[in-house]
Amino acid sequence: MAFEVELIHIEANDPRWNMPYTPAIKVRDAATVYVAGVTAGPVYHSHPHVLAEFEDVPPDPGQQAEMAFDNLEHVLAAAGATLDDVVQLFRFIVDIDRNQDAINAVQARRMSTRATSTTVEVTRLASASGLWLELTAVAAVAE
């Protein structure tokens, strides 16, 4: 079964605003996939957290973004989806002024569709200190 994705805009939409997202998306005839938060660290890790499991995460925000998007892709693939199927993306970023540009560059290269998007600056992520980005998403897939 195929599904339809409609990008929703309001009257004030102006193509001069090169927005990396659309204000709303309507999906018809699809299943939804809800992805828990992923970082550059391993998808499966100990709880309570064991810091040694995150030692291989590089300090560079661009590299961390690549790894986080890799993890997001792996989880989506397990559900039969891809990054192109993401209709809603939540980004939790530590120190936006320092890290957002590198993260945005990776996202622009990795995601060809314009999902709805929310970015929140946080003081730290729960998994381990030194992580700069956590992603969670909703995707739409054919049933």
Disulfide bonds with the S-S distance in Angstrom:
none
